[in-house]
Amino acid sequence: MENMKYRIIYEYEFHRGTSAAETTRRINDVYGGGVAKENTMRFWFQRFRSGNFDLQNKPRGRPETKIDNTELKAIVEADPSQTTSEIAAGCGVSDKAVLIHLKQIGKVRKLERWVPHELSAANRQTRVDCCVITQPS
């Protein structure tokens, strides 16, 4: 049985005035041992006592960030020497959110500046030229 059906039973037993321990025992007698835990029942009964009869789960997971990758790219390219904290403060998001989005747009921090992760063709050729060993004559 799904959780929502059990929660409806919890609420019913709460309104009947049954204790959390008795409700746990009754549910386990009907549906099998270990289906209901007394600590879980106490949690729900406390919630009902406080006046909250919402049986749905609260939303979970990472909240949506209010940062647009194109906007972030423009901010970084306007001033690549900004720290993640400065960018986060300007955008109203966490440092971690900024780091995630910087990775998505391919930016990495090098020498105190945000630069594209990929090397340009000229950068690659410079590396090759530096590494080529000239033969002594």
A tleap script that builds the chain and sets N, CA, C and O, in Angstrom:
source leaprc.protein.ff14SB
mol = sequence {
  NMET GLU ASN MET LYS TYR ARG ILE ILE TYR
  GLU TYR GLU PHE HIE ARG GLY THR SER ALA
  ALA GLU THR THR ARG ARG ILE ASN ASP VAL
  TYR GLY GLY GLY VAL ALA LYS GLU ASN THR
  MET ARG PHE TRP PHE GLN ARG PHE ARG SER
  GLY ASN PHE ASP LEU GLN ASN LYS PRO ARG
  GLY ARG PRO GLU THR LYS ILE ASP ASN THR
  GLU LEU LYS ALA ILE VAL GLU ALA ASP PRO
  SER GLN THR THR SER GLU ILE ALA ALA GLY
  CYS GLY VAL SER ASP LYS ALA VAL LEU ILE
  HIE LEU LYS GLN ILE GLY LYS VAL ARG LYS
  LEU GLU ARG TRP VAL PRO HIE GLU LEU SER
  ALA ALA ASN ARG GLN THR ARG VAL ASP CYS
  CYS VAL ILE THR GLN PRO CSER
}
set mol.1.N position { 0.860 -1.181 0.000 }
set mol.1.CA position { 0.000 0.000 0.000 }
set mol.1.C position { 0.899 1.236 0.000 }
set mol.1.O position { 1.973 1.233 0.602 }
set mol.2.N position { 0.456 2.271 -0.669 }
set mol.2.CA position { 1.258 3.483 -0.743 }
set mol.2.C position { 1.126 4.317 0.531 }
set mol.2.O position { 0.163 4.168 1.283 }
set mol.3.N position { 2.094 5.188 0.763 }
set mol.3.CA position { 2.168 5.991 1.989 }
set mol.3.C position { 0.907 6.818 2.241 }
set mol.3.O position { 0.473 6.946 3.385 }
set mol.4.N position { 0.323 7.376 1.193 }
set mol.4.CA position { -0.844 8.241 1.367 }
set mol.4.C position { -1.995 7.491 2.032 }
set mol.4.O position { -2.705 8.056 2.864 }
set mol.5.N position { -2.184 6.226 1.669 }
set mol.5.CA position { -3.260 5.437 2.269 }
set mol.5.C position { -3.000 5.204 3.753 }
set mol.5.O position { -3.925 5.260 4.563 }
set mol.6.N position { -1.744 4.944 4.112 }
set mol.6.CA position { -1.412 4.785 5.528 }
set mol.6.C position { -1.649 6.090 6.289 }
set mol.6.O position { -2.143 6.077 7.417 }
set mol.7.N position { -1.301 7.194 5.677 }
set mol.7.CA position { -1.459 8.484 6.350 }
set mol.7.C position { -2.927 8.811 6.601 }
set mol.7.O position { -3.268 9.443 7.601 }
set mol.8.N position { -3.776 8.385 5.705 }
set mol.8.CA position { -5.219 8.583 5.923 }
set mol.8.C position { -5.665 7.784 7.145 }
set mol.8.O position { -6.480 8.249 7.942 }
set mol.9.N position { -5.121 6.579 7.281 }
set mol.9.CA position { -5.435 5.764 8.469 }
set mol.9.C position { -4.902 6.446 9.725 }
set mol.9.O position { -5.578 6.464 10.753 }
set mol.10.N position { -3.689 7.009 9.651 }
set mol.10.CA position { -3.115 7.712 10.809 }
set mol.10.C position { -4.051 8.839 11.252 }
set mol.10.O position { -4.342 9.001 12.437 }
set mol.11.N position { -4.515 9.616 10.261 }
set mol.11.CA position { -5.390 10.739 10.590 }
set mol.11.C position { -6.701 10.243 11.185 }
set mol.11.O position { -7.198 10.827 12.147 }
set mol.12.N position { -7.263 9.185 10.634 }
set mol.12.CA position { -8.505 8.611 11.149 }
set mol.12.C position { -8.326 8.181 12.606 }
set mol.12.O position { -9.142 8.520 13.463 }
set mol.13.N position { -7.259 7.438 12.878 }
set mol.13.CA position { -7.014 6.967 14.246 }
set mol.13.C position { -6.744 8.134 15.196 }
set mol.13.O position { -7.133 8.086 16.363 }
set mol.14.N position { -6.090 9.167 14.708 }
set mol.14.CA position { -5.850 10.356 15.533 }
set mol.14.C position { -7.178 10.977 15.950 }
set mol.14.O position { -7.371 11.309 17.119 }
set mol.15.N position { -8.099 11.134 14.991 }
set mol.15.CA position { -9.406 11.722 15.292 }
set mol.15.C position { -10.233 10.830 16.212 }
set mol.15.O position { -11.071 11.323 16.967 }
set mol.16.N position { -10.002 9.522 16.152 }
set mol.16.CA position { -10.697 8.607 17.056 }
set mol.16.C position { -10.187 8.728 18.490 }
set mol.16.O position { -10.851 8.296 19.432 }
set mol.17.N position { -8.991 9.324 18.648 }
set mol.17.CA position { -8.407 9.458 19.977 }
set mol.17.C position { -7.493 8.301 20.355 }
set mol.17.O position { -7.118 8.153 21.518 }
set mol.18.N position { -7.140 7.489 19.381 }
set mol.18.CA position { -6.246 6.360 19.623 }
set mol.18.C position { -4.820 6.878 19.796 }
set mol.18.O position { -4.421 7.844 19.145 }
set mol.19.N position { -4.061 6.239 20.667 }
set mol.19.CA position { -2.673 6.661 20.878 }
set mol.19.C position { -1.811 6.232 19.696 }
set mol.19.O position { -2.208 5.388 18.892 }
set mol.20.N position { -0.622 6.830 19.607 }
set mol.20.CA position { 0.301 6.481 18.523 }
set mol.20.C position { 0.730 5.022 18.633 }
set mol.20.O position { 0.829 4.327 17.621 }
set mol.21.N position { 0.985 4.555 19.851 }
set mol.21.CA position { 1.411 3.164 20.048 }
set mol.21.C position { 0.300 2.194 19.651 }
set mol.21.O position { 0.564 1.183 18.999 }
set mol.22.N position { -0.924 2.492 20.035 }
set mol.22.CA position { -2.055 1.617 19.701 }
set mol.22.C position { -2.304 1.611 18.192 }
set mol.22.O position { -2.593 0.565 17.612 }
set mol.23.N position { -2.191 2.780 17.561 }
set mol.23.CA position { -2.373 2.863 16.117 }
set mol.23.C position { -1.312 2.026 15.398 }
set mol.23.O position { -1.622 1.304 14.450 }
set mol.24.N position { -0.076 2.125 15.847 }
set mol.24.CA position { 1.012 1.330 15.261 }
set mol.24.C position { 0.706 -0.159 15.380 }
set mol.24.O position { 0.863 -0.910 14.417 }
set mol.25.N position { 0.268 -0.584 16.565 }
set mol.25.CA position { -0.042 -1.990 16.790 }
set mol.25.C position { -1.168 -2.454 15.872 }
set mol.25.O position { -1.085 -3.533 15.286 }
set mol.26.N position { -2.219 -1.646 15.745 }
set mol.26.CA position { -3.364 -2.021 14.905 }
set mol.26.C position { -2.970 -2.156 13.431 }
set mol.26.O position { -3.355 -3.115 12.762 }
set mol.27.N position { -2.199 -1.187 12.936 }
set mol.27.CA position { -1.789 -1.229 11.530 }
set mol.27.C position { -0.917 -2.452 11.275 }
set mol.27.O position { -1.087 -3.141 10.269 }
set mol.28.N position { 0.012 -2.720 12.180 }
set mol.28.CA position { 0.901 -3.877 12.004 }
set mol.28.C position { 0.133 -5.196 12.125 }
set mol.28.O position { 0.496 -6.178 11.478 }
set mol.29.N position { -0.921 -5.233 12.943 }
set mol.29.CA position { -1.747 -6.442 13.049 }
set mol.29.C position { -2.468 -6.727 11.726 }
set mol.29.O position { -2.584 -7.880 11.310 }
set mol.30.N position { -2.948 -5.674 11.078 }
set mol.30.CA position { -3.720 -5.844 9.852 }
set mol.30.C position { -2.811 -6.049 8.633 }
set mol.30.O position { -3.050 -6.958 7.838 }
set mol.31.N position { -1.770 -5.214 8.474 }
set mol.31.CA position { -0.957 -5.218 7.263 }
set mol.31.C position { 0.375 -5.952 7.405 }
set mol.31.O position { 1.120 -6.064 6.432 }
set mol.32.N position { 0.676 -6.440 8.567 }
set mol.32.CA position { 1.932 -7.171 8.765 }
set mol.32.C position { 2.907 -6.379 9.607 }
set mol.32.O position { 2.942 -5.150 9.554 }
set mol.33.N position { 3.702 -7.100 10.386 }
set mol.33.CA position { 4.666 -6.452 11.272 }
set mol.33.C position { 5.686 -5.620 10.521 }
set mol.33.O position { 6.123 -5.995 9.433 }
set mol.34.N position { 6.062 -4.504 11.091 }
set mol.34.CA position { 7.077 -3.641 10.505 }
set mol.34.C position { 6.561 -2.656 9.481 }
set mol.34.O position { 7.334 -1.849 8.965 }
set mol.35.N position { 5.278 -2.699 9.173 }
set mol.35.CA position { 4.727 -1.751 8.202 }
set mol.35.C position { 4.725 -0.351 8.803 }
set mol.35.O position { 5.108 0.614 8.142 }
set mol.36.N position { 4.299 -0.243 10.043 }
set mol.36.CA position { 4.246 1.048 10.719 }
set mol.36.C position { 5.255 1.054 11.860 }
set mol.36.O position { 5.416 0.057 12.564 }
set mol.37.N position { 5.927 2.175 12.036 }
set mol.37.CA position { 6.881 2.361 13.122 }
set mol.37.C position { 6.290 3.361 14.109 }
set mol.37.O position { 5.652 4.338 13.716 }
set mol.38.N position { 6.510 3.106 15.379 }
set mol.38.CA position { 5.918 3.981 16.391 }
set mol.38.C position { 6.486 5.399 16.312 }
set mol.38.O position { 5.756 6.365 16.535 }
set mol.39.N position { 7.766 5.535 16.000 }
set mol.39.CA position { 8.351 6.881 15.874 }
set mol.39.C position { 7.698 7.665 14.740 }
set mol.39.O position { 7.451 8.864 14.868 }
set mol.40.N position { 7.425 6.989 13.640 }
set mol.40.CA position { 6.738 7.633 12.519 }
set mol.40.C position { 5.340 8.070 12.936 }
set mol.40.O position { 4.885 9.166 12.610 }
set mol.41.N position { 4.675 7.184 13.665 }
set mol.41.CA position { 3.323 7.499 14.125 }
set mol.41.C position { 3.339 8.713 15.056 }
set mol.41.O position { 2.481 9.590 14.958 }
set mol.42.N position { 4.314 8.755 15.953 }
set mol.42.CA position { 4.423 9.901 16.874 }
set mol.42.C position { 4.658 11.200 16.090 }
set mol.42.O position { 4.095 12.243 16.423 }
set mol.43.N position { 5.493 11.125 15.049 }
set mol.43.CA position { 5.738 12.293 14.204 }
set mol.43.C position { 4.427 12.802 13.618 }
set mol.43.O position { 4.136 13.996 13.701 }
set mol.44.N position { 3.630 11.908 13.023 }
set mol.44.CA position { 2.379 12.317 12.393 }
set mol.44.C position { 1.367 12.816 13.418 }
set mol.44.O position { 0.666 13.797 13.166 }
set mol.45.N position { 1.283 12.156 14.566 }
set mol.45.CA position { 0.340 12.603 15.593 }
set mol.45.C position { 0.723 13.992 16.112 }
set mol.45.O position { -0.151 14.820 16.371 }
set mol.46.N position { 2.025 14.249 16.265 }
set mol.46.CA position { 2.472 15.577 16.696 }
set mol.46.C position { 2.096 16.620 15.646 }
set mol.46.O position { 1.679 17.729 15.980 }
set mol.47.N position { 2.245 16.260 14.402 }
set mol.47.CA position { 1.884 17.157 13.315 }
set mol.47.C position { 0.387 17.454 13.337 }
set mol.47.O position { -0.022 18.601 13.152 }
set mol.48.N position { -0.436 16.422 13.563 }
set mol.48.CA position { -1.878 16.618 13.640 }
set mol.48.C position { -2.246 17.484 14.849 }
set mol.48.O position { -3.130 18.336 14.758 }
set mol.49.N position { -1.569 17.268 15.980 }
set mol.49.CA position { -1.852 18.076 17.178 }
set mol.49.C position { -1.567 19.557 16.938 }
set mol.49.O position { -2.237 20.423 17.501 }
set mol.50.N position { -0.572 19.843 16.101 }
set mol.50.CA position { -0.227 21.243 15.822 }
set mol.50.C position { -1.196 21.879 14.818 }
set mol.50.O position { -1.098 23.070 14.522 }
set mol.51.N position { -2.135 21.072 14.295 }
set mol.51.CA position { -3.137 21.604 13.379 }
set mol.51.C position { -2.807 21.392 11.909 }
set mol.51.O position { -3.558 21.832 11.039 }
set mol.52.N position { -1.706 20.731 11.622 }
set mol.52.CA position { -1.307 20.482 10.233 }
set mol.52.C position { -1.817 19.102 9.818 }
set mol.52.O position { -1.289 18.081 10.259 }
set mol.53.N position { -2.839 19.079 8.973 }
set mol.53.CA position { -3.423 17.820 8.504 }
set mol.53.C position { -3.089 17.566 7.030 }
set mol.53.O position { -3.746 16.761 6.370 }
set mol.54.N position { -2.073 18.251 6.524 }
set mol.54.CA position { -1.623 18.025 5.151 }
set mol.54.C position { -0.868 16.701 5.105 }
set mol.54.O position { 0.121 16.528 5.818 }
set mol.55.N position { -1.321 15.774 4.279 }
set mol.55.CA position { -0.732 14.439 4.220 }
set mol.55.C position { 0.313 14.298 3.111 }
set mol.55.O position { 0.910 13.233 2.958 }
set mol.56.N position { 0.536 15.351 2.345 }
set mol.56.CA position { 1.503 15.320 1.248 }
set mol.56.C position { 2.926 15.500 1.775 }
set mol.56.O position { 3.142 16.114 2.820 }
set mol.57.N position { 3.893 14.955 1.034 }
set mol.57.CA position { 5.298 15.191 1.339 }
set mol.57.C position { 5.669 16.604 0.932 }
set mol.57.O position { 5.107 17.154 -0.015 }
set mol.58.N position { 6.610 17.183 1.642 }
set mol.58.CA position { 7.126 18.487 1.251 }
set mol.58.C position { 8.017 18.294 0.031 }
set mol.58.O position { 8.634 17.240 -0.127 }
set mol.59.N position { 8.089 19.316 -0.840 }
set mol.59.CA position { 8.968 19.194 -2.006 }
set mol.59.C position { 10.412 19.003 -1.566 }
set mol.59.O position { 10.863 19.619 -0.601 }
set mol.60.N position { 11.131 18.149 -2.279 }
set mol.60.CA position { 12.513 17.866 -1.932 }
set mol.60.C position { 13.387 18.108 -3.145 }
set mol.60.O position { 12.904 18.306 -4.260 }
set mol.61.N position { 14.675 18.086 -2.898 }
set mol.61.CA position { 15.627 18.239 -3.989 }
set mol.61.C position { 16.207 19.631 -4.031 }
set mol.61.O position { 15.891 20.485 -3.202 }
set mol.62.N position { 17.047 19.840 -4.995 }
set mol.62.CA position { 17.743 21.106 -5.164 }
set mol.62.C position { 16.771 22.151 -5.695 }
set mol.62.O position { 16.095 21.915 -6.697 }
set mol.63.N position { 16.694 23.309 -5.031 }
set mol.63.CA position { 15.789 24.344 -5.532 }
set mol.63.C position { 16.286 24.908 -6.867 }
set mol.63.O position { 17.480 24.900 -7.166 }
set mol.64.N position { 15.344 25.387 -7.639 }
set mol.64.CA position { 15.691 25.986 -8.921 }
set mol.64.C position { 16.516 27.252 -8.683 }
set mol.64.O position { 16.226 28.033 -7.777 }
set mol.65.N position { 17.535 27.441 -9.498 }
set mol.65.CA position { 18.337 28.658 -9.378 }
set mol.65.C position { 17.797 29.707 -10.325 }
set mol.65.O position { 17.280 29.389 -11.397 }
set mol.66.N position { 17.921 30.961 -9.920 }
set mol.66.CA position { 17.392 32.065 -10.717 }
set mol.66.C position { 18.482 32.676 -11.589 }
set mol.66.O position { 18.520 33.891 -11.784 }
set mol.67.N position { 19.353 31.846 -12.103 }
set mol.67.CA position { 20.469 32.383 -12.861 }
set mol.67.C position { 20.418 31.825 -14.291 }
set mol.67.O position { 20.253 30.624 -14.501 }
set mol.68.N position { 20.559 32.703 -15.234 }
set mol.68.CA position { 20.526 32.323 -16.644 }
set mol.68.C position { 21.967 32.221 -17.141 }
set mol.68.O position { 22.777 33.113 -16.891 }
set mol.69.N position { 22.283 31.141 -17.839 }
set mol.69.CA position { 23.659 30.917 -18.282 }
set mol.69.C position { 24.155 32.013 -19.225 }
set mol.69.O position { 25.321 32.400 -19.155 }
set mol.70.N position { 23.291 32.517 -20.102 }
set mol.70.CA position { 23.731 33.583 -21.015 }
set mol.70.C position { 24.011 34.874 -20.243 }
set mol.70.O position { 24.952 35.606 -20.549 }
set mol.71.N position { 23.175 35.135 -19.238 }
set mol.71.CA position { 23.380 36.311 -18.392 }
set mol.71.C position { 24.678 36.177 -17.595 }
set mol.71.O position { 25.446 37.132 -17.474 }
set mol.72.N position { 24.913 34.972 -17.051 }
set mol.72.CA position { 26.130 34.726 -16.287 }
set mol.72.C position { 27.367 34.875 -17.175 }
set mol.72.O position { 28.377 35.440 -16.756 }
set mol.73.N position { 27.278 34.368 -18.389 }
set mol.73.CA position { 28.409 34.471 -19.322 }
set mol.73.C position { 28.727 35.933 -19.605 }
set mol.73.O position { 29.895 36.315 -19.666 }
set mol.74.N position { 27.694 36.752 -19.778 }
set mol.74.CA position { 27.897 38.176 -20.026 }
set mol.74.C position { 28.541 38.856 -18.818 }
set mol.74.O position { 29.414 39.710 -18.977 }
set mol.75.N position { 28.114 38.478 -17.616 }
set mol.75.CA position { 28.675 39.057 -16.385 }
set mol.75.C position { 30.154 38.707 -16.267 }
set mol.75.O position { 30.979 39.565 -15.956 }
set mol.76.N position { 30.480 37.451 -16.516 }
set mol.76.CA position { 31.869 36.989 -16.387 }
set mol.76.C position { 32.754 37.612 -17.454 }
set mol.76.O position { 33.884 38.006 -17.166 }
set mol.77.N position { 32.263 37.705 -18.673 }
set mol.77.CA position { 33.080 38.288 -19.741 }
set mol.77.C position { 33.257 39.788 -19.572 }
set mol.77.O position { 34.254 40.342 -20.036 }
set mol.78.N position { 32.312 40.461 -18.917 }
set mol.78.CA position { 32.446 41.891 -18.656 }
set mol.78.C position { 33.562 42.145 -17.640 }
set mol.78.O position { 34.302 43.121 -17.760 }
set mol.79.N position { 33.683 41.264 -16.639 }
set mol.79.CA position { 34.739 41.401 -15.635 }
set mol.79.C position { 35.167 40.009 -15.181 }
set mol.79.O position { 34.629 39.488 -14.204 }
set mol.80.N position { 36.124 39.401 -15.873 }
set mol.80.CA position { 36.517 38.026 -15.550 }
set mol.80.C position { 37.298 37.882 -14.242 }
set mol.80.O position { 37.588 36.760 -13.826 }
set mol.81.N position { 37.640 38.988 -13.590 }
set mol.81.CA position { 38.411 38.893 -12.350 }
set mol.81.C position { 37.505 38.786 -11.111 }
set mol.81.O position { 38.012 38.717 -9.992 }
set mol.82.N position { 36.182 38.769 -11.290 }
set mol.82.CA position { 35.259 38.651 -10.158 }
set mol.82.C position { 35.373 37.275 -9.506 }
set mol.82.O position { 35.627 36.277 -10.181 }
set mol.83.N position { 35.182 37.233 -8.188 }
set mol.83.CA position { 35.158 35.951 -7.484 }
set mol.83.C position { 33.757 35.370 -7.566 }
set mol.83.O position { 32.802 36.067 -7.910 }
set mol.84.N position { 33.642 34.082 -7.246 }
set mol.84.CA position { 32.315 33.462 -7.254 }
set mol.84.C position { 31.413 34.121 -6.215 }
set mol.84.O position { 30.209 34.254 -6.434 }
set mol.85.N position { 31.980 34.528 -5.101 }
set mol.85.CA position { 31.172 35.198 -4.066 }
set mol.85.C position { 30.607 36.518 -4.570 }
set mol.85.O position { 29.453 36.846 -4.293 }
set mol.86.N position { 31.407 37.273 -5.304 }
set mol.86.CA position { 30.931 38.543 -5.853 }
set mol.86.C position { 29.836 38.309 -6.891 }
set mol.86.O position { 28.832 39.021 -6.916 }
set mol.87.N position { 30.034 37.322 -7.734 }
set mol.87.CA position { 29.018 37.008 -8.747 }
set mol.87.C position { 27.730 36.545 -8.079 }
set mol.87.O position { 26.637 36.960 -8.463 }
set mol.88.N position { 27.871 35.670 -7.063 }
set mol.88.CA position { 26.705 35.144 -6.348 }
set mol.88.C position { 25.935 36.270 -5.671 }
set mol.88.O position { 24.705 36.298 -5.721 }
set mol.89.N position { 26.652 37.203 -5.036 }
set mol.89.CA position { 25.988 38.330 -4.363 }
set mol.89.C position { 25.238 39.192 -5.376 }
set mol.89.O position { 24.134 39.659 -5.099 }
set mol.90.N position { 25.831 39.400 -6.538 }
set mol.90.CA position { 25.185 40.203 -7.572 }
set mol.90.C position { 23.956 39.542 -8.165 }
set mol.90.O position { 23.007 40.221 -8.558 }
set mol.91.N position { 23.972 38.205 -8.231 }
set mol.91.CA position { 22.847 37.470 -8.824 }
set mol.91.C position { 21.822 37.026 -7.787 }
set mol.91.O position { 20.717 36.620 -8.146 }
set mol.92.N position { 22.173 37.099 -6.511 }
set mol.92.CA position { 21.252 36.682 -5.459 }
set mol.92.C position { 21.121 35.178 -5.326 }
set mol.92.O position { 20.054 34.676 -4.974 }
set mol.93.N position { 22.199 34.451 -5.605 }
set mol.93.CA position { 22.199 32.992 -5.473 }
set mol.93.C position { 23.412 32.572 -4.652 }
set mol.93.O position { 24.224 33.411 -4.262 }
set mol.94.N position { 23.534 31.279 -4.391 }
set mol.94.CA position { 24.655 30.779 -3.601 }
set mol.94.C position { 25.909 30.641 -4.462 }
set mol.94.O position { 25.838 30.597 -5.690 }
set mol.95.N position { 27.067 30.572 -3.782 }
set mol.95.CA position { 28.329 30.364 -4.484 }
set mol.95.C position { 28.304 29.053 -5.255 }
set mol.95.O position { 28.799 28.975 -6.379 }
set mol.96.N position { 27.725 28.023 -4.644 }
set mol.96.CA position { 27.661 26.704 -5.268 }
set mol.96.C position { 26.859 26.761 -6.572 }
set mol.96.O position { 27.241 26.140 -7.564 }
set mol.97.N position { 25.755 27.501 -6.570 }
set mol.97.CA position { 24.943 27.636 -7.783 }
set mol.97.C position { 25.746 28.311 -8.889 }
set mol.97.O position { 25.664 27.911 -10.051 }
set mol.98.N position { 26.521 29.333 -8.532 }
set mol.98.CA position { 27.353 30.021 -9.521 }
set mol.98.C position { 28.386 29.064 -10.092 }
set mol.98.O position { 28.602 29.034 -11.304 }
set mol.99.N position { 29.032 28.275 -9.222 }
set mol.99.CA position { 30.036 27.318 -9.691 }
set mol.99.C position { 29.429 26.287 -10.647 }
set mol.99.O position { 30.039 25.940 -11.658 }
set mol.100.N position { 28.240 25.805 -10.328 }
set mol.100.CA position { 27.565 24.835 -11.197 }
set mol.100.C position { 27.313 25.436 -12.574 }
set mol.100.O position { 27.564 24.793 -13.594 }
set mol.101.N position { 26.817 26.669 -12.602 }
set mol.101.CA position { 26.502 27.313 -13.876 }
set mol.101.C position { 27.760 27.716 -14.642 }
set mol.101.O position { 27.767 27.689 -15.873 }
set mol.102.N position { 28.818 28.087 -13.932 }
set mol.102.CA position { 30.078 28.395 -14.616 }
set mol.102.C position { 30.629 27.151 -15.306 }
set mol.102.O position { 31.177 27.227 -16.406 }
set mol.103.N position { 30.477 26.017 -14.650 }
set mol.103.CA position { 30.921 24.762 -15.264 }
set mol.103.C position { 30.081 24.458 -16.503 }
set mol.103.O position { 30.606 23.986 -17.511 }
set mol.104.N position { 28.769 24.731 -16.426 }
set mol.104.CA position { 27.890 24.477 -17.560 }
set mol.104.C position { 28.262 25.322 -18.780 }
set mol.104.O position { 28.131 24.868 -19.916 }
set mol.105.N position { 28.724 26.547 -18.541 }
set mol.105.CA position { 29.090 27.405 -19.672 }
set mol.105.C position { 30.561 27.248 -20.044 }
set mol.105.O position { 31.053 27.951 -20.926 }
set mol.106.N position { 31.269 26.331 -19.380 }
set mol.106.CA position { 32.639 26.005 -19.766 }
set mol.106.C position { 33.686 26.970 -19.275 }
set mol.106.O position { 34.723 27.122 -19.921 }
set mol.107.N position { 33.456 27.634 -18.152 }
set mol.107.CA position { 34.430 28.572 -17.611 }
set mol.107.C position { 35.169 27.933 -16.441 }
set mol.107.O position { 34.578 27.240 -15.613 }
set mol.108.N position { 36.473 28.184 -16.394 }
set mol.108.CA position { 37.301 27.734 -15.270 }
set mol.108.C position { 38.122 28.918 -14.787 }
set mol.108.O position { 38.332 29.879 -15.527 }
set mol.109.N position { 38.583 28.847 -13.549 }
set mol.109.CA position { 39.348 29.944 -12.955 }
set mol.109.C position { 40.838 29.657 -13.146 }
set mol.109.O position { 41.350 28.635 -12.688 }
set mol.110.N position { 41.524 30.575 -13.830 }
set mol.110.CA position { 42.969 30.465 -14.035 }
set mol.110.C position { 43.583 31.838 -13.827 }
set mol.110.O position { 43.136 32.831 -14.402 }
set mol.111.N position { 44.605 31.877 -13.005 }
set mol.111.CA position { 45.322 33.125 -12.735 }
set mol.111.C position { 44.369 34.259 -12.356 }
set mol.111.O position { 44.464 35.374 -12.868 }
set mol.112.N position { 43.454 33.942 -11.452 }
set mol.112.CA position { 42.498 34.915 -10.906 }
set mol.112.C position { 41.549 35.496 -11.941 }
set mol.112.O position { 41.043 36.605 -11.773 }
set mol.113.N position { 41.307 34.743 -13.017 }
set mol.113.CA position { 40.366 35.194 -14.048 }
set mol.113.C position { 39.534 34.008 -14.499 }
set mol.113.O position { 40.013 32.874 -14.485 }
set mol.114.N position { 38.293 34.255 -14.898 }
set mol.114.CA position { 37.440 33.217 -15.479 }
set mol.114.C position { 37.707 33.190 -16.970 }
set mol.114.O position { 37.535 34.195 -17.660 }
set mol.115.N position { 38.129 32.033 -17.465 }
set mol.115.CA position { 38.465 31.903 -18.875 }
set mol.115.C position { 37.745 30.685 -19.443 }
set mol.115.O position { 37.325 29.806 -18.692 }
set mol.116.N position { 37.600 30.630 -20.767 }
set mol.116.CA position { 36.998 29.432 -21.364 }
set mol.116.C position { 37.876 28.216 -21.085 }
set mol.116.O position { 39.103 28.316 -21.075 }
set mol.117.N position { 37.261 27.107 -20.867 }
set mol.117.CA position { 37.997 25.877 -20.558 }
set mol.117.C position { 38.786 25.385 -21.758 }
set mol.117.O position { 39.899 24.882 -21.601 }
set mol.118.N position { 38.234 25.520 -22.939 }
set mol.118.CA position { 38.874 25.027 -24.148 }
set mol.118.C position { 39.998 25.962 -24.572 }
set mol.118.O position { 39.880 27.182 -24.453 }
set mol.119.N position { 41.089 25.383 -25.067 }
set mol.119.CA position { 42.184 26.174 -25.612 }
set mol.119.C position { 41.850 26.547 -27.053 }
set mol.119.O position { 41.241 25.770 -27.788 }
set mol.120.N position { 42.253 27.727 -27.429 }
set mol.120.CA position { 42.053 28.134 -28.821 }
set mol.120.C position { 43.104 27.437 -29.678 }
set mol.120.O position { 44.049 26.845 -29.156 }
set mol.121.N position { 42.936 27.510 -30.982 }
set mol.121.CA position { 43.889 26.892 -31.907 }
set mol.121.C position { 45.275 27.510 -31.721 }
set mol.121.O position { 46.282 26.804 -31.765 }
set mol.122.N position { 45.326 28.822 -31.513 }
set mol.122.CA position { 46.610 29.508 -31.308 }
set mol.122.C position { 47.275 29.024 -30.018 }
set mol.122.O position { 48.490 28.827 -29.983 }
set mol.123.N position { 46.472 28.829 -28.944 }
set mol.123.CA position { 47.028 28.331 -27.682 }
set mol.123.C position { 47.605 26.929 -27.852 }
set mol.123.O position { 48.673 26.626 -27.321 }
set mol.124.N position { 46.910 26.088 -28.581 }
set mol.124.CA position { 47.397 24.726 -28.798 }
set mol.124.C position { 48.697 24.734 -29.610 }
set mol.124.O position { 49.625 23.985 -29.304 }
set mol.125.N position { 48.762 25.574 -30.636 }
set mol.125.CA position { 49.976 25.648 -31.454 }
set mol.125.C position { 51.152 26.176 -30.638 }
set mol.125.O position { 52.278 25.705 -30.805 }
set mol.126.N position { 50.907 27.144 -29.760 }
set mol.126.CA position { 51.963 27.668 -28.897 }
set mol.126.C position { 52.516 26.566 -28.008 }
set mol.126.O position { 53.727 26.483 -27.803 }
set mol.127.N position { 51.649 25.728 -27.485 }
set mol.127.CA position { 52.102 24.612 -26.648 }
set mol.127.C position { 52.959 23.642 -27.449 }
set mol.127.O position { 53.981 23.162 -26.959 }
set mol.128.N position { 52.552 23.356 -28.666 }
set mol.128.CA position { 53.326 22.459 -29.524 }
set mol.128.C position { 54.687 23.074 -29.831 }
set mol.128.O position { 55.709 22.394 -29.748 }
set mol.129.N position { 54.703 24.353 -30.185 }
set mol.129.CA position { 55.953 25.026 -30.509 }
set mol.129.C position { 56.924 25.024 -29.327 }
set mol.129.O position { 58.130 24.869 -29.518 }
set mol.130.N position { 56.420 25.191 -28.137 }
set mol.130.CA position { 57.269 25.198 -26.935 }
set mol.130.C position { 57.844 23.810 -26.640 }
set mol.130.O position { 58.929 23.693 -26.069 }
set mol.131.N position { 57.138 22.796 -27.018 }
set mol.131.CA position { 57.540 21.432 -26.687 }
set mol.131.C position { 58.421 20.771 -27.746 }
set mol.131.O position { 59.063 19.755 -27.479 }
set mol.132.N position { 58.450 21.336 -28.920 }
set mol.132.CA position { 59.238 20.735 -30.002 }
set mol.132.C position { 60.719 20.896 -29.646 }
set mol.132.O position { 61.198 21.999 -29.388 }
set mol.133.N position { 61.419 19.775 -29.640 }
set mol.133.CA position { 62.846 19.796 -29.305 }
set mol.133.C position { 63.627 19.957 -30.591 }
set mol.133.O position { 63.464 19.195 -31.544 }
set mol.134.N position { 64.466 20.951 -30.595 }
set mol.134.CA position { 65.281 21.149 -31.787 }
set mol.134.C position { 66.503 20.244 -31.706 }
set mol.134.O position { 67.104 20.084 -30.644 }
set mol.135.N position { 66.851 19.674 -32.809 }
set mol.135.CA position { 68.007 18.775 -32.869 }
set mol.135.C position { 69.287 19.610 -32.992 }
set mol.135.O position { 69.373 20.520 -33.816 }
set mol.136.N position { 70.284 19.280 -32.150 }
set mol.136.CA position { 71.552 20.004 -32.306 }
set mol.136.C position { 72.232 19.631 -33.633 }
set mol.136.O position { 72.158 18.483 -34.072 }
set mol.137.N position { 72.888 20.599 -34.259 }
set mol.137.CA position { 73.514 20.313 -35.551 }
set mol.137.C position { 74.932 19.848 -35.396 }
set mol.137.O position { 75.601 19.565 -36.390 }
savepdb mol mol.pdb
quit
